[in-house]
Amino acid sequence: MSNYTKATNFATKDTLPTGNSGKIVKGTEIDNEFNAIASAISSKADSASPTFTGTPAAPTAASGTNTTQLATTAFVAGAVSDSLTATTTLTNKTLTSPTINGGTISGITDLAVADGGTGRSTLTANAVLVGNGTSGINSVSPSTTDNVLISNGTSWTSAAISSIAGFDKLFAANGYQKLPSGLLIQWGLTSGVPADTTVTITLPIAFSSGFVYANIAVQDWSGGNEEMSTPFVGINGLSSFTVRNTDGDTGINNYRWIAIGY
């Protein structure tokens, strides 16, 4: 885009004396001026739908201006900076690879799992998160002390360890503890057994497959003294075992015993 600069000073010609050849307005002078004017006009931008070249400049509007005035790059940069340092509301907008340094994002409700969210508005503190990769993530709260996370075949839930198959137990004088592997430990107290007497001890529950081991600790209270001796133990099937103390004592014995099987 070029500007028109007049090459001939026509007013100066009027001051020249009569007969001066410079006083004459020549056709070439007029032609050159009109050509320069035409060239300048043709290189100017139209007022309607102009197309600018180079680096056009314009006055920068004050921050917050909201009119049909043209916005310069300085105005746009200032507006973007202001919006990023204040609360910004985005409705149905897409942010591509945004970088957020500091600050907080609030008011996001149920951001979908496919978009990197949890699909939930809130999550229980200290809960275990369970999801399938597509639907909303569920949370399993810690619940009761000593509870464990178990599967029902579809999802996970919190349950008391005593309610889980394989962890059955009976904490009593005659009791047992099952383990998930199938191992079963049982214990008990059989009191008032005369010496040199065979007694059959029935387990709190029968082993399902194998009776591996049984052991007895004999408490002999005869004469007011406690003695420990090793009795004879014989296993009978899966639900009982036989004990006979052969220490030759005639007192009354108490048997504390333990049995292991599966």
N, C-alpha and C positions, 0 to 999 in steps of 0.2 A: 504494500500500500504506500503510495507516494503522495507528497503534498505539492500543490501548485505554487510556483514562485515566478512572479512577473519578471520578464527579461527586459522589457522596454518601458522606460518612464515617459509616458505620453505627456504628462503635465509639464515636464521640463522642456519639451519641444515648444510649448506655447510661449516660453520666456525668451526664446531665441529671436534675434532681429529678423526682420523681413529680408528675404533674399538668402538667408543661411540655409544651406542644403540639408542640415540636420533637422530643420523645422518641418520638413516634409514627412508625413506618415506614409511609410512604404507598405506595399501589399505583403511583402515577405514578413515584415514585423508583425502585422496583424495575423498572418497565417501561422507564424511560429507560436504566437500567444494562444491562439485557438487550439492548436495541436497540443500544447502543454496542458491547457485546461481539460481537453478531452481525455488525455492520458491520465491525469490525476483523478478525474471523475470515474473512469473505467476501473481504476485500481482500488477505489474505495469500497467498503462493505455496504451492502444495501441496508436500509433501515428495517426491512421486513425479511426475516429468516437469513441473517447475514452469515457468511462463512469467513472466519478469521484465519489468518496465517501468522507464523512467527510466534511471538509471546505477547498476546494482548494483555493490557493492564486495565484495572478499574479501581475506583475507591473501595476500600474495605469498610463494610457496614459495621456498626457497633454490635457487640455481643448481644445475642437475644433478639436481634432484628428479625421480624417475621412479615416481610412484604414481598412484592414482586421484584424488588431490587436484585440485581445480579450479585451472586456470592463469589467472592474471590477465594483462592486456595487458602489464604490466611484466615478468612472467616470460617471456612469449613474445618480447618485444623483446630481452631479455637473452640468451635461448637462440639467437635468430637471429644476433645480433652475435657470440656465441661461435663459432657454426658457420662464419661467414664469415671469421673470423680464424684458423681452424685448418684442418686437412686435412678435406675433406668428400668423402664417397663418394656418388655419385649413380648408382643402378642403374635403368635403364629410366625415367628421369625426363625431363620436357620443361621446358626453360628458355625462357621467352618474353622476347625482347629484353633479355637480361642485359647489365649494364654491369660490366666488370672493370677495376679500376684497380690496376696493379702486380701483383706476384706472378706465379706461373707455373701453367700447367695441364699436368699430366703424366699419362702412362698412357693417353692416347687412342690407340687402335689403328684405323687404316684408316677415318678419318672419311670418309663417303661424299661424293662430289663434289656430289651433290644437296643435301647439308647444309652446303655451303661448305668441305668438306675436300678433300684431294688423293686420297683412296682408297689412300694408301700409309702405311706405318708410318715409313719413313725415306726420305730423299732424298740423293743424292750431292751433296757440296759443290761449288759453282760449276757445277752441271750446268744444261743447258737443259731446261725443263719442257715436255712435249708432251702435250696431252690433246684429247679430242673433246667434252668438255662433259658426258659421262654416265659413262663408265667411268673407272677409276683413271688418274691422271696418270702418265706414264712420264717418266723423266729420261735425257737423253743426256749422258754425261760428256764433259769436254773431251778425254779420251784423249790422242793423240799431238800434239806441237807441229805447227802448220801444218795440222792437220786442219780440215775444214769440215763444216757440217751440210747433208746432202742428203736429198732425198725419194726414196722408192722407189715412189711412187704411192699408198701407203697410210699410211705413217708417215715418221718422220725418223730418220736415223742419222748417226753420225760416221764420216767416211772421209778418207783421204789425198787431197789435191787432185790428185795425179798419177793416182789411180785413177778420177777422174770423167771421163766422156766429154766431150770439148771442152776438156780441160786436159792432153791428152797432151803429152809433152815428151821430148826427148833432149838432155841436156847433154853435149856432146862437141865435138871440134874441128869436125866436120861434124854439126850438130844442128838442132833446131827447137823451137818452142813454139807449141802450138795454143791458141786462145782460144775461149770458149763461143760467141762471135758467129760463128765460122767462119773468122775471120782466122787465117792461118798465116804465121809468120815463120821463115825458114830462113837458115842461115849456114854458112860452110865455108872451108877452106884448100886451095888447089890449088898444089902446089909443082913446081919444076923445069921450067917451061914456057919454051922458047926464045923470044926476041924475034921479033916479026913472024910468029908462028905462031898459027894458029886452033886453039882447043881447045874441046871441048864439055864442059860441066860438068853432071853429072847430080845432081839434088837428092836429099837423103836420102829424101824421100817426095814423091810427085807431088801437085800441087794438084788438088783435085777438080773445080773449076769455072772458075777464072780465074787466070792468071799476070799479076800487075799490074805488078811492078817488079823489076828486078835492078840491082845496082851493084857495081863492082869497085874495089878499091884495089890497085894494082900496087906490089909491093916489088921493085925492080931492084937486085940485089946485085952487078952486074958492076963490076969495078974496085974492089971493097971499099966502094962508096958506095951509100947507099939513096936512091932517087929515087921520087917519086910521080907517076904519069901517069894520064890518063883513057883507057881502052881503048874499043873498039867492042864493044857488047853486043847480041846478037840473041837474042830469045826463041824457043825451039822447043817449041811445044805446051805441056804442063802439067808436064813432068817434067825439062826440061833447058833450058839456054841456051848460046849460043856467045859466046866471047870472043876478040878479037884485039887485041893491043897494037901500035899503029902509031907508037911513039916513035922508031923507027929504031935502037934499041939492039940490039946483038948478044948481050947477056948473057942469063943465065937469070933468069926472073921467078917470083916467088911471088904468087899471087892470093889476096887475102882478099875474100870476097864476101858479099853479103846479098841475099835474095830475099823478096818479099812477095806473097802471093796468098790465095786462098780456095778 
